[in-house]
């Protein structure tokens, strides 16, 4: 490999781009498929059961993926499972909001693109039913493109930032020490405070996807899926990433604005969702894109997409890179546990009204911890940068110990 290509490969944004590409091919297509409602099938019964099993596996695996990542490295973790979260520590702290936004933007653009593909392939299906087989073939083909790119991602210690600094890569020492690190993360006060929010984080997916399938025609479902992922996560997401990186305001100020804005928007969205749900519960015919009432569905699904942007406040962790992997694995596990519970409700044929109320109640319970974290537990940029920039191993441990009681909050800013 030429020196010029090698410099490109070792730049932080190459890692971000590869992670974003794998997110496009894998979770992006997963979102596209499920965003159609019932995973493209006519009823949601089977998809709810399968998703409950899937997220149940993520719940168990999430507790250990961080440790596995620390053992085998980010490249092979990405290759094996396209997990792709640990390289968020590669860019300088002032660029991490944009780095996270890049990943989620491409991932959600893939989901919206999947909706467009499904709409094109099923444009004549104005009644209830399932998507065509060709829709599944296209999605599976795109999924196959992520693995080759993942092999090229550099290890963290090889990455060189624009200012010449390097990432403080994690050194795996023993399984015993990694498990001790897992216990320390589980014992953080801030982890306990944010636990309700982590449970809520992905709880809403089951309701939204089932709602789309139950009330809409095949082509209407495809259009709603496109709007869900395109407007909020794909278009608004990068703007949020830019604002989270804006050094004109302190990290604490940015965190406070982020959590307050998210809370207000989410509360108003769920109120509107309740109004629409009670109206649609009396609906006896399938809603198609030509029906006037479809405007309500479009507005609601766009708003639902906007409140999925809660992950944009995960731009910077106040932990060293080894702890970052452990922490994100835990967050994934807890979020997946919430999804599992929600899909079990769907698989048990709980009415959509009660599934919606479960979402609202879970959100309201999570609000105090989220607001407390945003206002009181956020770590400043300088401390986060020190924890993820190459220094001596002893210094890294000391830095991590010094910020451990406050670092979790950085996950949501």
C-alpha positions in Angstrom: 0.0 0.0 0.0 1.4 3.4 -1.0 2.2 5.9 1.8 -0.6 8.2 0.6 -3.2 5.5 0.8 -1.8 4.4 4.2 -2.2 7.9 5.6 -5.8 7.9 4.4 -6.4 4.6 6.0 -4.9 5.6 9.3 -6.9 8.9 9.5 -9.7 8.9 12.1 -12.4 9.6 9.6 -11.5 6.5 7.6 -12.5 4.4 10.6 -15.7 6.5 11.0 -16.5 6.0 7.3 -16.0 2.2 7.5 -18.1 2.0 10.6 -20.8 4.1 8.8 -20.6 1.8 5.8 -21.1 -1.3 7.8 -24.0 0.4 9.6 -25.5 1.2 6.2 -25.3 -2.4 5.1 -26.3 -4.2 8.2 -28.4 -2.3 10.9 -29.5 0.0 8.1 -31.0 -2.9 6.1 -32.4 -4.4 9.4 -34.1 -1.1 10.0 -35.4 -0.9 6.5 -36.9 -4.4 6.7 -38.6 -3.8 10.1 -39.6 -0.3 9.2 -41.9 -1.7 6.6 -44.0 -3.1 9.5 -44.1 -6.9 10.4 -40.7 -7.2 8.6 -42.6 -6.9 5.3 -45.1 -9.7 6.1 -48.9 -9.2 6.3 -49.2 -9.6 10.1 -46.7 -8.9 12.8 -47.1 -12.1 14.8 -44.0 -13.9 13.5 -41.8 -10.8 13.3 -42.6 -9.9 16.9 -41.5 -13.4 18.0 -38.3 -13.3 15.9 -37.4 -9.8 17.1 -38.0 -10.8 20.7 -35.5 -13.6 20.2 -33.0 -11.3 18.4 -33.0 -8.6 21.0 -33.0 -11.2 23.7 -29.7 -12.5 22.3 -28.4 -8.9 22.1 -29.3 -8.5 25.7 -27.1 -11.4 26.8 -24.4 -10.7 24.3 -24.2 -7.0 25.0 -22.7 -7.7 28.5 -19.7 -9.4 27.0 -19.2 -7.9 23.5 -17.1 -5.1 25.0 -14.8 -7.5 26.7 -14.5 -9.6 23.5 -13.8 -6.4 21.6 -11.0 -5.5 24.0 -9.5 -9.0 23.6 -9.6 -9.4 19.8 -9.5 -5.8 18.7 -12.0 -3.5 17.0 -11.2 -4.8 13.5 -12.1 -8.4 14.1 -15.1 -7.4 16.3 -16.4 -5.4 13.4 -15.7 -8.2 11.0 -17.4 -10.8 13.1 -20.4 -8.9 14.1 -20.3 -5.5 12.4 -20.7 -4.1 15.9 -18.7 -1.0 15.0 -19.1 1.2 18.1 -15.7 1.3 19.7 -14.0 3.4 17.0 -16.0 6.4 18.2 -12.9 7.2 20.3 -10.8 7.7 17.2 -11.6 11.4 16.3 -10.6 14.3 18.5 -13.2 15.1 21.1 -14.4 18.2 19.2 -15.4 16.0 16.3 -17.1 13.1 18.0 -20.6 14.5 17.7 -20.1 14.6 13.9 -18.5 11.1 14.0 -21.5 9.6 15.7 -23.8 11.6 13.4 -22.0 10.2 10.3 -22.6 6.6 11.4 -26.2 7.1 12.2 -26.9 9.2 9.2 -25.6 6.6 6.8 -27.3 3.8 8.8 -30.6 5.6 8.7 -30.2 6.7 5.1 -29.8 3.0 4.2 -33.1 2.3 6.0 -34.8 5.1 4.2 -33.3 3.9 0.9 -34.7 0.4 1.7 -38.1 2.0 2.1 -37.7 3.7 -1.3 -36.7 0.4 -2.9 -39.7 -1.4 -1.3 -42.0 1.4 -2.5 -40.7 1.1 -6.0 -41.1 -2.7 -6.0 -44.5 -2.7 -4.4 -46.0 0.6 -5.8 -49.1 -1.2 -7.2 -50.0 -2.9 -3.8 -52.7 -0.6 -2.4 -54.1 -3.2 -0.1 -52.9 -5.1 3.0 -50.4 -7.8 2.3 -46.7 -8.7 2.2 -43.9 -7.2 0.2 -42.6 -9.0 -2.9 -39.8 -11.6 -2.6 -37.5 -9.3 -4.7 -37.6 -6.8 -1.8 -35.9 -9.3 0.4 -33.4 -10.3 -2.3 -32.3 -6.7 -2.6 -31.9 -6.2 1.1 -29.8 -9.4 1.5 -27.5 -8.4 -1.3 -26.8 -5.0 0.3 -26.1 -6.8 3.6 -23.3 -8.8 1.9 -21.3 -5.6 1.1 -20.4 -4.7 4.7 -17.9 -7.5 5.5 -15.2 -6.7 2.9 -14.9 -3.1 4.0 -14.7 -4.1 7.7 -11.5 -6.0 7.1 -9.7 -2.8 6.2 -10.3 -0.9 9.4 -7.1 -0.1 11.3 -6.5 -1.0 14.9 -7.0 2.0 17.3 -3.3 2.3 18.2 -2.5 2.8 14.4 -4.8 5.8 14.0 -3.1 9.2 13.8 -5.2 12.3 14.3 -4.8 15.5 12.3 -2.8 17.1 15.2 -0.4 14.2 15.4 -1.9 12.6 18.5 -2.8 9.0 18.7 -5.7 7.1 20.3 -5.0 5.7 23.7 -5.6 2.1 22.7 -6.7 -0.4 25.3 -4.3 -3.1 26.4 -6.0 -6.4 27.2 -4.4 -7.8 30.4 -6.6 -10.7 31.6 -10.2 -11.9 31.6 -10.3 -11.3 35.3 -9.4 -7.6 34.9 -11.9 -7.2 32.1 -14.7 -8.7 34.3 -13.6 -6.4 37.1 -14.0 -3.4 34.7 -17.4 -4.7 33.8 -18.3 -4.7 37.5 -17.0 -1.2 37.9 -19.2 0.1 35.1 -22.2 -1.7 36.5 -21.5 0.0 39.8 -21.4 3.6 38.6 -23.9 5.9 40.2 -24.7 7.5 36.8 -25.3 4.0 35.3 -28.0 3.4 37.8 -29.5 6.9 37.3 -29.7 6.4 33.5 -30.9 2.8 33.6 -34.6 3.6 33.0 -33.6 5.7 30.0 -31.5 2.9 28.6 -34.5 0.5 29.0 -36.7 3.0 27.2 -34.1 3.7 24.5 -35.4 1.0 22.0 -38.7 0.1 23.7 -40.7 1.9 21.0 -39.6 -0.1 18.0 -42.1 -2.9 18.4 -45.1 -0.6 18.7 -44.1 1.6 15.8 -43.4 -1.2 13.4 -46.6 -3.1 14.3 -48.6 0.1 14.1 -47.3 0.7 10.5 -48.3 -2.9 9.5 -51.7 -3.0 11.1 -53.2 0.2 9.6 -51.6 0.7 6.2 -51.3 -0.8 2.8 -48.1 -2.3 1.5 -47.0 0.8 -0.4 -48.1 3.1 2.4 -45.9 1.1 4.8 -43.0 1.5 2.5 -43.5 5.3 2.2 -43.9 5.7 6.0 -40.7 3.7 6.5 -38.9 6.1 4.1 -40.1 9.2 5.9 -39.4 7.8 9.3 -35.7 7.3 8.6 -35.1 10.1 6.1 -36.4 13.3 7.8 -35.3 12.9 11.4 -32.3 10.6 11.6 -30.8 11.3 8.1 -31.4 15.0 7.6 -31.7 16.3 11.2 -29.1 14.0 12.7 -26.0 15.6 11.1 -27.2 19.0 12.2 -27.5 17.7 15.8 -24.0 16.3 15.5 -22.6 19.7 14.4 -24.4 21.4 17.3 -23.0 18.9 19.8 -19.5 19.6 18.5 -19.9 23.4 18.6 -17.2 24.7 21.0 -18.9 28.1 21.4 -20.8 26.5 24.2 -19.5 24.4 27.0 -20.3 20.7 27.0 -22.5 21.2 30.0 -24.6 23.8 28.1 -24.9 21.6 25.1 -26.0 18.6 27.2 -28.7 20.7 29.0 -30.1 22.0 25.7 -30.0 18.5 24.2 -31.8 16.7 27.1 -34.4 19.4 27.5 -35.2 19.6 23.8 -35.4 15.8 23.5 -37.7 15.6 26.5 -40.1 18.2 25.2 -40.2 16.9 21.7 -40.7 13.3 22.8 -43.5 14.2 25.3 -45.4 16.2 22.6 -44.9 13.4 20.1 -46.3 10.7 22.4 -49.3 12.9 23.2 -50.0 13.3 19.5 -49.4 9.5 19.1 -52.1 8.8 21.7 -54.6 11.0 19.9 -53.9 9.3 16.5 -53.9 5.8 18.1 -57.3 6.2 19.7 -58.7 7.5 16.4 -57.1 4.7 14.3 -58.4 2.1 16.8 -61.8 2.7 15.3 -60.4 2.4 11.8 -62.1 -0.5 9.9 -60.3 -0.1 6.5 -56.7 -0.1 5.5 -55.1 3.3 4.9 -53.5 3.9 1.6 -51.3 6.8 0.3 -54.3 8.2 -1.6 -56.5 8.5 1.5 -56.7 12.0 3.2 -56.1 10.5 6.6 -52.7 9.3 5.5 -51.4 12.8 6.2 -51.8 12.1 9.9 -49.8 8.9 9.5 -47.0 10.7 7.7 -46.7 13.5 10.3 -46.7 11.0 13.2 -44.1 8.7 11.6 -41.8 11.7 10.9 -42.1 12.7 14.5 -41.4 9.2 15.6 -38.2 9.3 13.5 -37.2 12.5 15.2 -37.4 11.1 18.7 -35.2 8.2 17.6 -32.3 10.7 17.5 -31.7 10.2 21.3 -28.6 8.3 20.3 -27.1 11.5 19.0 -26.3 12.5 22.5 -23.8 9.6 22.7 -21.0 11.5 21.0 -18.3 11.4 23.7 -17.5 9.1 26.6 -15.4 10.1 29.5 -13.7 6.7 29.6 -10.6 5.2 28.2 -11.1 3.2 25.0 -11.2 -0.2 26.8 -14.0 1.1 29.0 -15.8 2.6 26.1 -16.3 -0.8 24.5 -17.5 -2.3 27.8 -19.9 0.6 28.4 -21.4 0.6 25.0 -21.9 -3.1 25.2 -23.8 -2.6 28.4 -25.9 0.1 26.9 -26.7 -2.1 24.0 -27.7 -5.0 26.3 -30.0 -2.8 28.5 -31.6 -1.2 25.4 -32.1 -4.7 23.8 -33.7 -5.9 27.0 -36.3 -3.1 26.7 -36.9 -4.1 23.1 -37.2 -7.7 24.0 -39.9 -6.9 26.6 -41.8 -4.7 24.0 -41.7 -7.4 21.3 -43.0 -10.0 23.8 -46.0 -7.7 24.4 -46.5 -7.7 20.7 -46.1 -11.4 20.3 -48.7 -11.9 23.1 -51.1 -9.8 21.0 -51.4 -7.0 23.6 -53.5 -4.3 22.0 -51.7 -1.4 20.3 -53.3 1.1 22.7 -51.8 -0.7 25.7 -48.4 -1.1 23.9 -48.5 2.7 23.3 -49.2 3.4 27.0 -46.3 1.1 27.9 -44.1 3.3 25.8 -45.4 6.5 27.4 -45.0 5.2 30.9 -41.5 3.9 30.2 -40.5 7.3 28.8 -42.0 9.2 31.8 -40.1 7.0 34.2 -36.8 7.7 32.3 -37.1 11.5 32.2 -35.8 12.4 35.8 -32.6 10.4 35.3 -32.0 11.8 31.8 -32.5 15.4 33.0 -30.4 14.9 36.1 -27.6 13.5 34.0 -27.7 16.3 31.5 -27.6 19.0 34.2 -25.3 17.5 36.7 -23.1 14.7 35.5 -21.5 15.7 32.2 -17.7 15.6 31.8 -16.0 18.5 30.0 -14.1 18.1 26.7 -10.6 18.3 28.2 -11.2 15.4 30.6 -12.7 13.2 27.8 -9.9 14.1 25.4 -7.3 13.1 28.1 -8.9 9.7 28.5 -8.8 8.8 24.8 -5.5 10.3 23.7 -2.3 8.3 23.8 -0.5 8.6 27.1 1.4 6.2 29.3 -0.6 3.2 30.5 -0.3 4.2 34.2 -1.5 7.7 33.4 -4.5 6.3 31.5 -5.6 4.3 34.4 -5.2 7.2 36.7 -7.2 9.5 34.4 -9.9 6.9 34.1 -10.1 6.5 37.9 -10.3 10.2 38.4 -13.3 10.6 36.1 -15.1 7.3 36.6 -17.8 8.8 38.9 -18.7 11.4 36.3 -17.8 9.7 33.0 -21.1 7.9 32.2 -22.9 11.1 31.5 -20.5 11.8 28.6 -22.3 8.9 26.8 -25.3 11.2 26.3 -23.6 14.3 25.0 
